[in-house]
């Protein structure tokens, strides 16, 4: 059975330091390239999303890349973690990331189907 923050076939968004992460880690920019090259590892932790929100272009770029490759990822079913700094903040029916005294919409990157797991330091979203 998958451990907390490690559900295969989903994006697992976890707060840094709350759950075990994979040894294979890569920054957001490399993950975008791997998506575009159809070369996403079977188990990977993506780091730097919190900072990507500071640069809205990177957040938009990753959202587009993830959307374009969603069908391929569903078929391949890798386990993808996004390790974020900050805390989750519920905003109506969706969640924001509170980072550097600002709220950033997680829906912007992961879409509206975010679901909270366990104590709230872990969210999942479908590919």
C-alpha positions as CSV (number, residue, x, y, z in Angstrom):
1,X,0.0,0.0,0.0
2,X,1.2,3.5,-0.8
3,X,2.5,5.6,2.1
4,X,1.0,9.0,3.1
5,X,1.7,11.6,0.4
6,X,2.5,8.8,-2.1
7,X,-0.7,7.8,-4.0
8,X,0.2,6.5,-7.5
9,X,-1.7,8.0,-10.4
10,X,-2.3,11.3,-8.6
11,X,-0.5,14.5,-7.9
12,X,0.3,14.5,-4.2
13,X,0.8,18.0,-2.9
14,X,2.6,17.9,0.5
15,X,3.9,20.4,2.9
16,X,7.7,20.2,3.2
17,X,8.8,18.2,6.3
18,X,5.4,16.5,6.9
19,X,5.8,13.3,4.9
20,X,8.5,11.2,3.4
21,X,9.7,12.3,0.0
22,X,11.3,10.3,-2.8
23,X,15.1,10.3,-3.3
24,X,14.5,11.3,-6.9
25,X,13.8,15.1,-6.6
26,X,13.7,17.7,-9.4
27,X,12.9,21.4,-9.7
28,X,9.7,22.5,-11.4
29,X,11.5,23.6,-14.6
30,X,13.0,20.1,-15.0
31,X,9.6,18.5,-14.4
32,X,8.1,20.6,-17.1
33,X,10.8,19.4,-19.5
34,X,10.3,15.8,-18.5
35,X,6.5,16.2,-19.1
36,X,7.1,17.6,-22.6
37,X,9.6,14.8,-23.4
38,X,7.3,12.1,-22.0
39,X,10.0,11.1,-19.6
40,X,8.4,11.4,-16.1
41,X,10.0,9.0,-13.6
42,X,7.9,6.4,-11.9
43,X,8.4,8.0,-8.5
44,X,9.4,11.7,-8.2
45,X,9.3,14.6,-5.8
46,X,9.0,18.0,-7.5
47,X,10.4,20.9,-5.5
48,X,10.1,24.7,-6.0
49,X,6.4,25.1,-6.7
50,X,6.1,27.6,-3.9
51,X,8.7,29.8,-5.6
52,X,7.1,29.2,-9.0
53,X,3.9,30.9,-7.7
54,X,6.1,34.0,-7.1
55,X,6.8,34.0,-10.9
56,X,3.3,33.6,-12.3
57,X,4.7,32.6,-15.8
58,X,6.2,29.4,-14.4
59,X,3.0,28.5,-12.6
60,X,1.1,29.0,-15.8
61,X,3.7,27.0,-17.8
62,X,3.5,24.0,-15.5
63,X,-0.3,24.1,-15.5
64,X,-0.3,24.0,-19.4
65,X,2.3,21.2,-19.5
66,X,0.4,19.1,-16.9
67,X,-2.8,19.6,-18.8
68,X,-1.3,18.6,-22.2
69,X,0.2,15.3,-20.7
70,X,-2.7,14.3,-18.4
71,X,-3.8,11.4,-20.6
72,X,-0.3,10.0,-20.8
73,X,0.2,10.3,-17.1
74,X,-3.1,8.5,-16.4
75,X,-2.0,5.6,-18.5
76,X,1.6,5.5,-17.0
77,X,0.3,6.1,-13.4
78,X,3.6,7.5,-11.8
79,X,3.6,8.7,-8.2
80,X,4.3,12.4,-8.3
81,X,4.7,14.5,-5.2
82,X,4.9,18.3,-5.2
83,X,6.7,19.4,-2.0
84,X,5.7,22.9,-1.1
85,X,6.8,25.4,1.5
86,X,4.0,27.2,3.4
87,X,0.6,26.0,4.5
88,X,-2.7,25.1,2.9
89,X,-5.6,27.5,3.3
90,X,-9.1,26.5,2.3
91,X,-10.8,29.0,0.1
92,X,-14.5,28.0,-0.5
93,X,-14.4,24.7,-2.3
94,X,-10.7,24.8,-3.2
95,X,-7.3,25.4,-1.6
96,X,-4.7,28.1,-1.6
97,X,-1.0,27.9,-0.6
98,X,0.0,30.5,1.9
99,X,3.7,31.3,1.2
100,X,5.7,34.5,1.9
101,X,2.6,36.2,3.4
102,X,0.6,35.7,0.2
103,X,-2.1,33.3,-1.0
104,X,-1.5,31.4,-4.2
105,X,-4.3,29.5,-5.9
106,X,-3.5,25.8,-6.1
107,X,-6.4,25.5,-8.5
108,X,-4.4,27.5,-11.0
109,X,-2.0,24.6,-11.4
110,X,-4.0,21.5,-10.3
111,X,-7.5,22.4,-11.3
112,X,-10.6,22.3,-9.1
113,X,-10.5,18.7,-8.0
114,X,-8.2,19.1,-5.0
115,X,-9.0,16.8,-2.1
116,X,-7.6,17.1,1.4
117,X,-6.0,14.0,3.0
118,X,-5.3,13.2,6.6
119,X,-4.6,16.2,8.9
120,X,-4.5,18.7,6.1
121,X,-0.8,18.8,5.2
122,X,-1.5,16.7,2.1
123,X,-3.7,17.3,-0.9
124,X,-4.3,15.1,-4.0
125,X,-5.4,16.0,-7.5
126,X,-6.0,13.8,-10.5
127,X,-3.7,14.0,-13.5
